[in-house]
Amino acid sequence: MIQRASVIHQNATIYHYQLVRKIPIHQESMLSYGIIALLLLGFQFAFYGQMGAIHWALGLPAIALMQWVILRLTMYRVDEGDDRRWGWRFRLPWTGYLPTQMVELAQFRRLHRHLIWLGICTIALLYPWVPESLLLSFICWHAWLLAPRLLILRMLRKAKRNGVLRLEDHEVLYYHR
């Protein structure tokens, strides 16, 4: 019995996370973020009429689906099955396929670097076949969905890569191991 206890003690792993930074998400920021989406609707309606508004409404789910596919393919290729920590979120400012638990900052950066460029390339490939208002809607929704994530990555650009990130509704928590 004593020998077994010493084996367990030697192989035990204890995770210690120290909160390094807490980034609050202010109500004014979320209000501004929502107003930007409504301004896009107004622009689409003013320049393209009713079809612009329809394309605005179709653009968000289409881009969210495209981002989901890119993230899943990138996770499958790069990070073996770490998608259990990711899921759909529908509250501002975290809309789309995002981490629902703690995720390594380096992984979050890498996935979003792929997401930015592959998303832009995918939208550019659609250029010959989709109407101008739908293409504009795709570009704007892609930027709109990525904006809060990129702002957080910008704020944490000097943070150590081996830290972990947790996205809460009203704050972002950065822990270091």
GICORWO-V5340 format. One record per backbone hydrogen bond with DSSP energy under -0.5 kcal/mol. CO is the residue of the C=O (numbers start at 1). NH is the residue of the N-H. If there is no record, write none. Layout:
CO_NH ; CO_NH
//
This chain:
1_5 ; 2_6 ; 3_7 ; 4_8 ; 5_9 ; 6_10 ; 7_11 ; 8_12 ; 14_16 ; 15_17 ; 17_19 ; 18_176 ; 21_174 ; 22_24 ; 23_172 ; 24_26 ; 26_30 ; 27_31 ; 28_32 ; 29_33 ; 30_34 ; 31_35 ; 32_36 ; 33_37 ; 34_38 ; 35_39 ; 36_40 ; 37_41 ; 38_42 ; 39_43 ; 40_44 ; 41_45 ; 42_46 ; 43_47 ; 44_48 ; 45_49 ; 48_51 ; 48_52 ; 49_53 ; 50_54 ; 51_55 ; 52_56 ; 53_57 ; 54_58 ; 55_59 ; 56_60 ; 57_61 ; 58_62 ; 59_63 ; 60_64 ; 61_65 ; 62_66 ; 63_67 ; 64_68 ; 65_69 ; 66_70 ; 67_71 ; 68_72 ; 69_73 ; 70_74 ; 71_75 ; 72_76 ; 73_77 ; 74_78 ; 74_79 ; 75_79 ; 78_80 ; 79_81 ; 79_82 ; 81_84 ; 82_85 ; 83_86 ; 85_100 ; 85_101 ; 87_98 ; 89_96 ; 91_94 ; 93_95 ; 94_91 ; 96_89 ; 96_98 ; 98_87 ; 103_165 ; 104_108 ; 105_109 ; 106_110 ; 107_111 ; 108_112 ; 109_113 ; 110_114 ; 111_115 ; 112_116 ; 113_117 ; 114_118 ; 115_119 ; 116_120 ; 117_121 ; 118_122 ; 119_123 ; 120_124 ; 121_125 ; 122_126 ; 123_126 ; 124_127 ; 126_129 ; 126_130 ; 131_135 ; 132_136 ; 133_137 ; 134_138 ; 135_139 ; 136_140 ; 137_141 ; 138_142 ; 139_143 ; 140_144 ; 141_145 ; 142_146 ; 143_147 ; 144_148 ; 146_150 ; 147_151 ; 148_152 ; 149_153 ; 150_154 ; 151_155 ; 152_156 ; 154_157 ; 156_159 ; 160_163 ; 161_106 ; 163_105 ; 164_175 ; 165_103 ; 166_168 ; 166_173 ; 170_25 ; 171_168 ; 172_23 ; 173_166 ; 173_175 ; 174_20 ; 174_21 ; 175_164 ; 176_18
//
